[in-house]
Amino acid sequence: MSAEDNKAIARRYWEELWNMGNVAMVDELVAPDSLFHPPHRTTALRGTETQKQGFTRWRTAIPDLRGTIEDIFAEGDKVVVRWTLRGTHRGNIEIASVGTIPPTGKHVSIAGMDIYHFRSGKIVEYWRYWSELQLLQQVGAVPTAG
C-alpha cells in the first residue's frame, strides 16, 4: 500500500473511532497482534482488546470526546498524526501518575501525536505521545505554573 493509502486509513481510524465511537472498527484497521506503546510505560501493550478497552475508558470519562487531526504526514509504511482531543470531563479518568480523577464537568483539550507503522493495510505498531500535564492542569489535579 502507498503512503497515501496509509494516511487514508489513519484518517478513517480517527474519524470512526474517536469521533463516531465505533470501537468495532479497531478489528478492521489494526492487526490482532499489534503493539501499542503508550507514554509513561516501559512495555508495549499487545493486541486490539487493550486498545478497545483504553478507548472505552476515555469515552466513558469524556462522553462528548471529539478528535481533530491537526497535521498528518506519511513516508513509506509510517504515518504521523498530530491531533487534539476535546470534550467535557463527566466520568472518572484513570491516570497512572495521580490515580482516579472524579468528574469535574470541565471542558478539556488534549494535544498529542501518534506514529503508526503499517503493514498490508493495517496498523501493526504505534506510539502515542500526549500532554498528561495539560490534562491534569485543566481538571485541577495539579496547579498551573505561575
DSSP file (Angstrom, degrees, kcal/mol; ACC not computed):
  #  RESIDUE AA STRUCTURE BP1 BP2  ACC     N-H-->O    O-->H-N    N-H-->O    O-->H-N    TCO  KAPPA ALPHA  PHI   PSI    X-CA   Y-CA   Z-CA
    1    1 A M              0   0    0      0, 0.0     2,-0.1     0, 0.0   119,-0.1   0.000 360.0 360.0 360.0 152.1    0.0    0.0    0.0
    2    2 A S     >  -     0   0    0      1,-0.1     4,-2.2    75,-0.0     5,-0.2  -0.352 360.0-108.2 -84.5 166.3    1.1    3.5   -0.7
    3    3 A A  H  > S+     0   0    0      1,-0.2     4,-2.2     2,-0.2     5,-0.1   0.870 122.7  53.7 -59.3 -37.2    1.8    6.3    1.9
    4    4 A E  H  > S+     0   0    0      2,-0.2     4,-2.0     1,-0.2    -1,-0.2   0.882 106.4  51.5 -66.9 -38.1   -1.4    8.0    0.8
    5    5 A D  H  > S+     0   0    0      2,-0.2     4,-1.9     1,-0.2    -2,-0.2   0.922 110.2  49.4 -61.7 -43.8   -3.4    4.8    1.3
    6    6 A N  H  X S+     0   0    0     -4,-2.2     4,-2.3     1,-0.2    -2,-0.2   0.888 108.4  52.9 -64.5 -38.9   -1.9    4.5    4.8
    7    7 A K  H  X S+     0   0    0     -4,-2.2     4,-2.5     1,-0.2    -1,-0.2   0.902 107.3  52.6 -61.4 -40.4   -2.8    8.2    5.5
    8    8 A A  H  X S+     0   0    0     -4,-2.0     4,-2.2     2,-0.2    -1,-0.2   0.890 109.0  49.3 -63.6 -39.1   -6.4    7.4    4.5
    9    9 A I  H  X S+     0   0    0     -4,-1.9     4,-2.7     2,-0.2    -1,-0.2   0.915 110.3  50.7 -66.3 -42.4   -6.6    4.5    6.9
   10   10 A A  H  X S+     0   0    0     -4,-2.3     4,-2.1     2,-0.2    -2,-0.2   0.909 110.5  49.5 -62.0 -41.7   -5.2    6.7    9.7
   11   11 A R  H  X S+     0   0    0     -4,-2.5     4,-2.8     2,-0.2    -1,-0.2   0.920 111.4  49.0 -61.8 -43.2   -7.9    9.4    8.9
   12   12 A R  H  X S+     0   0    0     -4,-2.2     4,-3.1     1,-0.2     5,-0.5   0.908 107.5  55.3 -63.4 -42.0  -10.6    6.7    9.0
   13   13 A Y  H  X>S+     0   0    0     -4,-2.7     4,-2.0     1,-0.2     5,-0.7   0.924 112.6  42.9 -55.0 -47.0   -9.2    5.4   12.3
   14   14 A W  I  X>S+     0   0    0     -4,-2.1     5,-1.4     3,-0.2     4,-0.6   0.922 117.2  45.0 -68.4 -44.5   -9.6    8.9   13.8
   15   15 A E  I  <>S+     0   0    0     -4,-2.8     5,-1.1     3,-0.2     4,-0.5   0.951 121.2  35.9 -67.0 -48.6  -13.0    9.6   12.3
   16   16 A E  I  <5S+     0   0    0     -4,-3.1     6,-2.9    -5,-0.2    -3,-0.2   0.881 127.2  33.7 -77.1 -37.9  -14.6    6.3   13.1
   17   17 A L  I  X5S+     0   0    0     -4,-2.0     4,-1.1    -5,-0.5    -3,-0.2   0.976 128.6  28.2 -81.8 -61.7  -13.1    5.6   16.4
   18   18 A W  I  <<S+     0   0    0     -5,-0.7    -3,-0.2    -4,-0.6    -2,-0.1   0.840 132.2  31.8 -74.5 -33.8  -12.6    8.9   18.2
   19   19 A N  I  4<S+     0   0    0     -5,-1.4    -3,-0.2    -4,-0.5    -1,-0.2   0.804 131.4  28.7 -96.8 -30.2  -15.4   10.9   16.6
   20   20 A M  T  4<S-     0   0    0     -5,-1.1    -3,-0.2    -6,-0.2    -2,-0.2   0.581  95.4-129.3-105.1 -13.3  -18.1    8.3   16.0
   21   21 A G     <  +     0   0    0     -4,-1.1     2,-1.6    -6,-0.2    -4,-0.2   0.724  48.8 157.4  74.3  21.1  -17.2    5.9   18.8
   22   22 A N    >   +     0   0    0     -6,-2.9     3,-1.1     1,-0.2     4,-0.2  -0.603  10.6 171.6 -83.8  85.1  -17.1    2.8   16.5
   23   23 A V  T >   +     0   0    0     -2,-1.6     3,-1.8     1,-0.2     4,-0.4   0.797  69.2  69.8 -65.8 -29.5  -14.9    0.5   18.6
   24   24 A A  T >> S+     0   0    0      1,-0.3     3,-1.1     2,-0.2     4,-0.6   0.777  84.4  70.1 -61.3 -26.4  -15.5   -2.4   16.3
   25   25 A M  H <> S+     0   0    0     -3,-1.1     4,-2.1     1,-0.3     3,-0.4   0.701  80.0  76.4 -67.9 -16.5  -13.5   -0.8   13.5
   26   26 A V  H <> S+     0   0    0     -3,-1.8     4,-2.4     1,-0.2    -1,-0.3   0.915  92.3  53.2 -57.7 -41.9  -10.3   -1.4   15.5
   27   27 A D  H <4 S+     0   0    0     -3,-1.1    -1,-0.2    -4,-0.4    -2,-0.2   0.800 111.0  47.5 -63.5 -28.0  -10.5   -5.1   14.4
   28   28 A E  H  < S+     0   0    0     -4,-0.6    -1,-0.2    -3,-0.4    -2,-0.2   0.846 123.3  28.7 -80.8 -35.4  -10.7   -4.0   10.8
   29   29 A L  H  < S+     0   0    0     -4,-2.1    94,-2.7    93,-0.1     2,-0.4   0.599 111.9  63.8-106.0 -13.4   -7.9   -1.4   10.8
   30   30 A V  E  < S-a  123   0A   0     -4,-2.4    94,-0.2    -5,-0.3    18,-0.1  -0.944  84.3-114.9-119.0 133.0   -5.5   -2.7   13.5
   31   31 A A  E >   -     0   0A   0     92,-2.7     3,-2.0    -2,-0.4    16,-0.2  -0.358  24.9-123.8 -63.3 141.0   -3.6   -6.1   13.3
   32   32 A P  E 3  S+     0   0A   0      0, 0.0    16,-0.6     0, 0.0    17,-0.2   0.787 112.0  43.0 -59.8 -28.7   -4.7   -8.5   16.0
   33   33 A D  E 3  S+     0   0A   0     14,-0.2    -2,-0.1    13,-0.1    91,-0.1   0.052  88.3 144.2-104.1  25.1   -1.1   -8.9   17.3
   34   34 A S  E <   -     0   0A   0     -3,-2.0    13,-2.7    89,-0.1     2,-0.4  -0.120  45.2-130.5 -62.3 158.9   -0.3   -5.2   17.1
   35   35 A L  E     -aB 125  46A   0     89,-1.8    91,-2.2    11,-0.2     2,-0.5  -0.952  16.3-164.5-113.5 133.7    1.9   -3.4   19.6
   36   36 A F  E     -aB 126  45A   0      9,-2.9     9,-3.1    -2,-0.4    91,-0.2  -0.980   3.7-162.0-119.4 125.5    0.8   -0.1   21.2
   37   37 A H  E     -a  127   0A   0     89,-3.2    91,-2.1    -2,-0.5     7,-0.1  -0.816  14.1-171.3-108.5  90.0    3.4    2.0   23.0
   38   38 A P    >   -     0   0    0      0, 0.0     3,-0.9     0, 0.0    91,-0.1  -0.418  32.7 -94.3 -76.8 158.0    1.6    4.4   25.3
   39   39 A P  T 3  S+     0   0    0      0, 0.0     3,-0.1     0, 0.0    90,-0.1  -0.312 106.3  27.0 -66.5 156.3    3.5    7.2   27.1
   40   40 A H  T 3  S+     0   0    0      1,-0.2     2,-0.4    -3,-0.1    -3,-0.0   0.671  98.3 106.3  68.7  18.8    4.8    6.5   30.6
   41   41 A R    <   -     0   0    0     -3,-0.9    -1,-0.2     1,-0.1     3,-0.0  -0.979  56.1-157.2-127.4 143.7    5.1    2.8   30.1
   42   42 A T  S    S+     0   0    0     -2,-0.4     2,-0.4    -3,-0.1    -1,-0.1   0.643  80.8  53.0 -90.8 -15.8    8.2    0.7   29.6
   43   43 A T  S    S-     0   0    0     -5,-0.0     2,-0.1    -7,-0.0    -1,-0.0  -0.910  83.3-119.2-121.6 149.8    6.5   -2.2   27.9
   44   44 A A        -     0   0    0     -2,-0.4     2,-0.4    -7,-0.1    -7,-0.2  -0.465  22.4-123.3 -80.9 154.3    4.2   -2.2   24.9
   45   45 A L  E     -B   36   0A   0     -9,-3.1    -9,-2.9    -2,-0.1     2,-0.4  -0.818  27.6-144.5 -94.2 139.0    0.6   -3.4   25.0
   46   46 A R  E     +B   35   0A   0     -2,-0.4     4,-0.4   -11,-0.2   -11,-0.2  -0.865  49.5  13.9-111.6 139.3   -0.2   -6.2   22.6
   47   47 A G  S  > S-     0   0    0    -13,-2.7     4,-0.7    -2,-0.4   -14,-0.2   0.033  80.8 -84.4  92.3 165.0   -3.4   -6.8   20.7
   48   48 A T  H  > S+     0   0    0    -16,-0.6     4,-2.4     1,-0.2     5,-0.2   0.745 111.9  70.7 -81.3 -24.9   -6.6   -4.9   19.9
   49   49 A E  H  > S+     0   0    0      1,-0.2     4,-2.5   -17,-0.2     5,-0.2   0.908  97.8  49.9 -62.8 -41.5   -8.5   -5.7   23.1
   50   50 A T  H  > S+     0   0    0     -4,-0.4     4,-2.2     1,-0.2    -1,-0.2   0.871 111.1  50.8 -64.5 -34.7   -6.3   -3.4   25.2
   51   51 A Q  H  X S+     0   0    0     -4,-0.7     4,-2.4     2,-0.2    -2,-0.2   0.908 110.6  48.0 -68.4 -41.1   -6.7   -0.6   22.7
   52   52 A K  H  X S+     0   0    0     -4,-2.4     4,-2.5     2,-0.2    -2,-0.2   0.912 111.7  50.1 -64.6 -42.0  -10.5   -1.0   22.7
   53   53 A Q  H  X S+     0   0    0     -4,-2.5     4,-2.2     2,-0.2    -2,-0.2   0.914 110.7  49.7 -63.3 -42.6  -10.6   -1.0   26.5
   54   54 A G  H  X S+     0   0    0     -4,-2.2     4,-2.0     2,-0.2    -2,-0.2   0.926 111.6  48.0 -62.3 -45.1   -8.5    2.1   26.6
   55   55 A F  H  X S+     0   0    0     -4,-2.4     4,-2.7     1,-0.2     5,-0.2   0.921 110.2  52.4 -61.4 -43.4  -10.7    3.9   24.2
   56   56 A T  H  X S+     0   0    0     -4,-2.5     4,-2.0     1,-0.2    -1,-0.2   0.880 107.2  52.7 -62.3 -38.4  -13.8    2.9   26.1
   57   57 A R  H  X S+     0   0    0     -4,-2.2     4,-2.1     2,-0.2    -1,-0.2   0.921 112.0  45.4 -61.7 -43.7  -12.3    4.3   29.3
   58   58 A W  H  X S+     0   0    0     -4,-2.0     4,-2.5     1,-0.2    -2,-0.2   0.908 112.2  50.5 -66.9 -40.9  -11.6    7.6   27.7
   59   59 A R  H  < S+     0   0    0     -4,-2.7    -1,-0.2     1,-0.2    -2,-0.2   0.830 110.9  50.0 -67.5 -31.5  -15.1    7.7   26.1
   60   60 A T  H  < S+     0   0    0     -4,-2.0    -1,-0.2    -5,-0.2    -2,-0.2   0.895 114.5  43.7 -70.3 -41.1  -16.7    7.0   29.5
   61   61 A A  H  < S+     0   0    0     -4,-2.1    29,-2.3     1,-0.3    30,-1.9   0.847 131.0  24.0 -71.9 -34.4  -14.7    9.7   31.1
   62   62 A I  S >< S+     0   0    0     -4,-2.5     3,-1.8    27,-0.2    -1,-0.3  -0.725  71.6 178.5-133.2  80.8  -15.3   12.2   28.3
   63   63 A P  T 3  S+     0   0    0      0, 0.0    -1,-0.1     0, 0.0    26,-0.1   0.761  80.8  50.5 -62.0 -28.3  -18.5   11.1   26.5
   64   64 A D  T 3  S+     0   0    0     24,-0.4    22,-0.1     2,-0.1    -5,-0.1   0.099  81.2 155.6 -96.1  23.6  -18.6   14.0   24.0
   65   65 A L    <   -     0   0    0     -3,-1.8     2,-0.4    -6,-0.2    22,-0.2  -0.223  17.0-179.3 -55.5 131.2  -14.9   13.4   23.0
   66   66 A R  E     -C   86   0A   0     20,-2.4    20,-2.5   -46,-0.0     2,-0.4  -0.999  13.2-149.1-135.4 138.1  -14.0   14.6   19.5
   67   67 A G  E     -C   85   0A   0     -2,-0.4     2,-0.4    18,-0.2    18,-0.2  -0.854   5.8-164.2-109.2 142.7  -10.7   14.4   17.8
   68   68 A T  E     -C   84   0A   0     16,-2.6    16,-2.0    -2,-0.4     2,-0.7  -0.992  17.6-137.8-122.9 128.3   -9.2   16.8   15.3
   69   69 A I  E     +C   83   0A   0     -2,-0.4    14,-0.2    14,-0.2     3,-0.1  -0.777  22.2 179.4 -82.2 116.3   -6.3   15.9   13.0
   70   70 A E  E     -     0   0A   0     12,-2.8     2,-0.3    -2,-0.7    13,-0.2   0.858  68.4  -1.1 -85.5 -40.0   -4.1   18.9   13.1
   71   71 A D  E     -C   82   0A   0     11,-1.7    11,-2.3     2,-0.0     2,-0.3  -0.987  60.2-168.5-147.5 150.3   -1.4   17.5   10.8
   72   72 A I  E     +C   81   0A   0     -2,-0.3     2,-0.3     9,-0.2     9,-0.2  -0.972   9.6 175.5-144.6 130.2   -0.8   14.2    9.0
   73   73 A F  E     -C   80   0A   0      7,-2.4     7,-3.0    -2,-0.3     2,-0.4  -0.962   5.3-171.0-132.7 147.8    2.4   13.1    7.3
   74   74 A A  E     +C   79   0A   0     -2,-0.3     2,-0.3     5,-0.2     5,-0.2  -1.000  12.4 168.9-142.7 143.6    3.4    9.8    5.7
   75   75 A E  E >   -C   78   0A   0      3,-2.2     3,-1.9    -2,-0.4     2,-0.2  -0.911  66.9 -40.0-150.8 125.7    6.5    8.3    4.3
   76   76 A G  T 3  S-     0   0    0     -2,-0.3   -70,-0.2     1,-0.2     0, 0.0  -0.392 125.5 -17.1  59.6-126.0    6.8    4.6    3.4
   77   77 A D  T 3  S+     0   0    0     -2,-0.2    41,-3.2    -3,-0.1     2,-0.4   0.184 119.8  88.1 -99.3  16.7    5.0    2.5    5.9
   78   78 A K  E <   -CD  75 117A   0     -3,-1.9    -3,-2.2    39,-0.2     2,-0.4  -0.925  50.3-172.6-119.0 142.2    4.8    5.2    8.7
   79   79 A V  E     -CD  74 116A   0     37,-2.1    37,-3.3    -2,-0.4     2,-0.5  -0.998   8.1-157.6-130.3 135.1    2.2    7.8    9.3
   80   80 A V  E     -CD  73 115A   0     -7,-3.0    -7,-2.4    -2,-0.4     2,-0.5  -0.960   8.6-171.3-113.7 128.5    2.4   10.6   11.9
   81   81 A V  E     -CD  72 114A   0     33,-2.5    33,-2.6    -2,-0.5     2,-0.6  -0.979   9.8-161.2-121.2 120.5   -0.8   12.3   13.1
   82   82 A R  E     +CD  71 113A   0    -11,-2.3   -12,-2.8    -2,-0.5   -11,-1.7  -0.907  31.1 175.1 -96.2 126.3   -0.7   15.4   15.3
   83   83 A W  E     -CD  69 112A   0     29,-2.5    29,-2.3    -2,-0.6     2,-0.4  -0.813  32.2-148.4-133.9 164.6   -4.1   15.6   17.0
   84   84 A T  E     -CD  68 111A   0    -16,-2.0   -16,-2.6    -2,-0.3     2,-0.4  -0.996  12.1-159.7-133.1 131.9   -6.2   17.4   19.5
   85   85 A L  E     -CD  67 110A   0     25,-2.8    25,-3.1    -2,-0.4     2,-0.3  -0.920  14.4-178.1-107.8 137.5   -8.9   15.8   21.6
   86   86 A R  E     +CD  66 109A   0    -20,-2.5   -20,-2.4    -2,-0.4     2,-0.3  -0.980  19.3 108.9-135.3 147.5  -11.7   17.9   23.1
   87   87 A G  E     - D   0 108A   0     21,-1.9    21,-3.5    -2,-0.3     2,-0.5  -0.979  60.0 -69.9 172.0-172.4  -14.6   17.2   25.4
   88   88 A T  E     - D   0 107A   0     -2,-0.3     2,-1.1    19,-0.3   -24,-0.4  -0.911  38.8-125.3-111.9 128.2  -16.2   17.5   28.8
   89   89 A H        +     0   0    0     17,-2.9    16,-2.9    -2,-0.5    15,-0.8  -0.579  51.1 145.8 -75.1  99.2  -14.9   15.6   31.8
   90   90 A R        +     0   0    0    -29,-2.3     2,-0.3    -2,-1.1   -28,-0.2   0.396  56.8  39.5-118.7  -1.1  -18.0   13.8   33.0
   91   91 A G  S    S-     0   0    0    -30,-1.9    13,-0.2    11,-0.1   -30,-0.1  -0.891  97.8 -66.1-141.2 172.0  -16.7   10.4   34.3
   92   92 A N        -     0   0    0     -2,-0.3     2,-0.5    11,-0.1    -2,-0.1  -0.326  42.6-154.6 -60.8 138.2  -13.7    9.1   36.2
   93   93 A I  E     -F  101   0B   0      8,-2.1     8,-3.0   -32,-0.1     2,-0.7  -0.977   5.4-147.2-114.3 129.4  -10.3    9.4   34.5
   94   94 A E  E     +F  100   0B   0     -2,-0.5     2,-0.5     6,-0.2     6,-0.2  -0.871  21.7 173.7 -97.5 114.8   -7.6    6.9   35.4
   95   95 A I  E >>  -F   99   0B   0      4,-2.6     4,-3.5    -2,-0.7     3,-1.4  -0.986  27.7-143.9-122.7 120.9   -4.1    8.4   35.2
   96   96 A A  T 34 S+     0   0    0     -2,-0.5    -1,-0.1     1,-0.3     4,-0.1   0.835  97.0  54.0 -54.3 -38.4   -1.3    6.3   36.5
   97   97 A S  T 34 S+     0   0    0      1,-0.2    -1,-0.3     2,-0.1    -3,-0.0   0.733 128.3  14.9 -73.4 -21.2    0.7    9.2   38.0
   98   98 A V  T <4 S-     0   0    0     -3,-1.4     2,-0.3     1,-0.3    -2,-0.2   0.511  98.0-132.1-129.3 -11.1   -2.2   10.5   40.1
   99   99 A G  E  <  -F   95   0B   0     -4,-3.5    -4,-2.6     2,-0.1     2,-0.4  -0.676  62.3  -1.3  93.8-147.8   -4.8    7.8   40.3
  100  100 A T  E     -F   94   0B   0     -2,-0.3    -6,-0.2    -6,-0.2    -8,-0.1  -0.680  57.0-160.2 -88.3 129.9   -8.5    8.3   39.7
  101  101 A I  E     -F   93   0B   0     -8,-3.0    -8,-2.1    -2,-0.4     3,-0.1  -0.942  17.9-138.2-107.8 115.5   -9.8   11.8   38.9
  102  102 A P        -     0   0    0      0, 0.0   -11,-0.1     0, 0.0   -10,-0.1  -0.254  40.7 -71.5 -69.4 162.1  -13.5   12.2   39.6
  103  103 A P        +     0   0    0      0, 0.0   -13,-0.2     0, 0.0   -11,-0.1  -0.209  45.9 177.2 -56.8 139.0  -15.7   14.1   37.1
  104  104 A T        -     0   0    0    -15,-0.8   -14,-0.2   -13,-0.2     3,-0.1   0.558  37.4-129.3-115.4 -17.3  -15.2   17.9   37.1
  105  105 A G        +     0   0    0    -16,-2.9     2,-0.2     1,-0.3   -15,-0.1   0.547  61.7 141.3  75.2   6.2  -17.6   19.0   34.4
  106  106 A K        -     0   0    0    -17,-0.3   -17,-2.9   -18,-0.1     2,-0.3  -0.557  56.9-118.0 -85.0 145.2  -14.7   21.0   32.9
  107  107 A H  E     -D   88   0A   0    -19,-0.2     2,-0.3    -2,-0.2   -19,-0.3  -0.651  36.6-163.5 -76.4 134.7  -14.0   21.2   29.2
  108  108 A V  E     -D   87   0A   0    -21,-3.5   -21,-1.9    -2,-0.3     2,-0.4  -0.902  17.6-165.9-123.5 152.5  -10.7   19.7   28.3
  109  109 A S  E     -D   86   0A   0     -2,-0.3     2,-0.5   -23,-0.2   -23,-0.2  -0.974  11.9-170.3-136.8 120.2   -8.4   20.0   25.3
  110  110 A I  E     -D   85   0A   0    -25,-3.1   -25,-2.8    -2,-0.4     2,-0.3  -0.949   6.8-155.2-119.9 126.5   -5.5   17.5   25.0
  111  111 A A  E     +D   84   0A   0     -2,-0.5    20,-2.0   -27,-0.2     2,-0.3  -0.773  29.0 141.0 -99.2 144.3   -2.7   17.7   22.4
  112  112 A G  E     -DE  83 130A   0    -29,-2.3   -29,-2.5    -2,-0.3     2,-0.3  -0.957  35.6-129.7-164.3-176.5   -0.8   14.7   21.2
  113  113 A M  E     -DE  82 129A   0     16,-3.1    16,-2.7    -2,-0.3     2,-0.4  -0.991  10.6-161.1-150.0 138.3    0.8   12.8   18.4
  114  114 A D  E     -DE  81 128A   0    -33,-2.6   -33,-2.5    -2,-0.3     2,-0.5  -0.931   5.0-158.3-117.4 144.7    0.7    9.2   17.1
  115  115 A I  E     -DE  80 127A   0     12,-2.3    12,-2.0    -2,-0.4     2,-0.4  -0.986  17.2-163.9-120.0 117.6    3.2    7.4   14.9
  116  116 A Y  E     -DE  79 126A   0    -37,-3.3   -37,-2.1    -2,-0.5     2,-0.5  -0.833  10.7-156.3-106.0 138.5    1.6    4.4   13.1
  117  117 A H  E     -DE  78 125A   0      8,-2.9     7,-3.1    -2,-0.4     8,-1.2  -0.971  19.6-159.2-111.2 123.8    3.5    1.6   11.4
  118  118 A F  E     + E   0 123A   0    -41,-3.2     2,-0.3    -2,-0.5     5,-0.2  -0.758  17.9 176.9-107.0 148.2    1.5   -0.1    8.7
  119  119 A R  E >  S- E   0 122A   0      3,-2.3     3,-1.3    -2,-0.3   -88,-0.0  -0.924  75.7 -13.3-146.3 125.1    1.8   -3.5    7.0
  120  120 A S  T 3  S-     0   0    0     -2,-0.3     3,-0.1     1,-0.3    -2,-0.0   0.848 129.4 -50.3  53.9  40.1   -0.7   -4.8    4.4
  121  121 A G  T 3  S+     0   0    0      1,-0.2     2,-0.3  -120,-0.0    -1,-0.3   0.597 118.3 100.0  80.5  11.4   -3.2   -2.0    5.1
  122  122 A K  E <  S- E   0 119A   0     -3,-1.3    -3,-2.3   -92,-0.0     2,-0.5  -0.951  77.7-111.1-129.3 150.8   -3.3   -2.5    8.9
  123  123 A I  E     +aE  30 118A   0    -94,-2.7   -92,-2.7    -2,-0.3    -5,-0.2  -0.689  36.1 172.5 -75.9 122.2   -1.7   -0.7   11.8
  124  124 A V  E     +     0   0A   0     -7,-3.1   -89,-1.8    -2,-0.5     2,-0.3   0.618  65.3   5.3-106.8 -18.6    0.8   -3.2   13.3
  125  125 A E  E     +aE  35 117A   0     -8,-1.2    -8,-2.9   -91,-0.2    -1,-0.4  -0.958  64.3 178.8-161.2 143.2    2.5   -0.9   15.8
  126  126 A Y  E     -aE  36 116A   0    -91,-2.2   -89,-3.2    -2,-0.3     2,-0.4  -0.995  17.1-149.3-154.4 154.4    2.1    2.6   17.1
  127  127 A W  E     -aE  37 115A   0    -12,-2.0   -12,-2.3    -2,-0.3     2,-0.4  -0.939  15.0-160.9-118.1 134.5    3.5    5.1   19.6
  128  128 A R  E     - E   0 114A   0    -91,-2.1     2,-0.4    -2,-0.4   -14,-0.2  -0.966   8.7-179.1-122.2 135.6    1.3    7.7   21.3
  129  129 A Y  E     + E   0 113A   0    -16,-2.7   -16,-3.1    -2,-0.4     2,-0.3  -1.000  14.2 157.7-129.4 131.0    2.6   10.9   23.0
  130  130 A W  E     - E   0 112A   0     -2,-0.4     2,-1.3   -18,-0.3   -18,-0.2  -0.975  47.9 -97.0-150.4 163.1    0.3   13.4   24.7
  131  131 A S     >  +     0   0    0    -20,-2.0     4,-1.5    -2,-0.3   -20,-0.2  -0.660  36.5 172.1 -88.4  91.8    0.4   16.1   27.3
  132  132 A E  H  > S+     0   0    0     -2,-1.3     4,-2.7     1,-0.2    -1,-0.2   0.893  81.5  56.1 -62.8 -40.1   -0.7   14.4   30.6
  133  133 A L  H  > S+     0   0    0      1,-0.2     4,-2.5     2,-0.2     5,-0.2   0.898 102.5  55.7 -59.8 -41.4    0.3   17.6   32.4
  134  134 A Q  H  > S+     0   0    0      1,-0.2     4,-1.8     2,-0.2    -1,-0.2   0.925 111.5  43.5 -57.0 -46.5   -2.0   19.7   30.2
  135  135 A L  H  X S+     0   0    0     -4,-1.5     4,-1.9     2,-0.2     6,-0.2   0.939 112.1  52.2 -64.8 -48.0   -5.0   17.4   31.1
  136  136 A L  H  <>S+     0   0    0     -4,-2.7     5,-2.2     1,-0.2     6,-1.1   0.872 110.7  48.4 -59.7 -38.4   -4.2   17.3   34.8
  137  137 A Q  H ><5S+     0   0    0     -4,-2.5     3,-0.9     4,-0.2    -1,-0.2   0.901 109.1  53.4 -67.0 -40.4   -4.0   21.1   35.0
  138  138 A Q  H 3<5S+     0   0    0     -4,-1.8    -2,-0.2     1,-0.3    -1,-0.2   0.832 112.3  43.1 -66.6 -32.2   -7.3   21.5   33.2
  139  139 A V  T 3<5S-     0   0    0     -4,-1.9    -1,-0.3    -5,-0.1    -2,-0.2   0.401 115.9-113.1 -94.9   3.9   -9.2   19.3   35.6
  140  140 A G  T < 5S+     0   0    0     -3,-0.9    -3,-0.2    -4,-0.3    -4,-0.1   0.652  79.6 126.8  79.7  15.8   -7.5   20.8   38.6
  141  141 A A  S   <S+     0   0    0     -5,-2.2    -4,-0.2    -6,-0.2    -5,-0.1   0.760  81.6  19.2 -77.6 -24.5   -5.5   17.7   39.6
  142  142 A V  S    S-     0   0    0     -6,-1.1    -2,-0.2    -9,-0.1    -1,-0.2  -0.984  92.8-104.3-138.6 149.5   -2.2   19.7   39.7
  143  143 A P        -     0   0    0      0, 0.0     2,-0.2     0, 0.0    -6,-0.1  -0.361  33.9-114.9 -71.9 153.7   -1.8   23.5   39.9
  144  144 A T        -     0   0    0     -7,-0.1     2,-0.0     1,-0.1   -10,-0.0  -0.563  39.0 -97.6 -81.7 153.1   -0.8   25.5   36.8
  145  145 A A              0   0    0      1,-0.2    -1,-0.1    -2,-0.2     0, 0.0  -0.350 360.0 360.0 -68.7 148.8    2.6   27.2   36.8
  146  146 A G              0   0    0     -3,-0.1    -1,-0.2    -2,-0.0    -2,-0.0   0.426 360.0 360.0 112.6 360.0    2.8   30.9   37.8
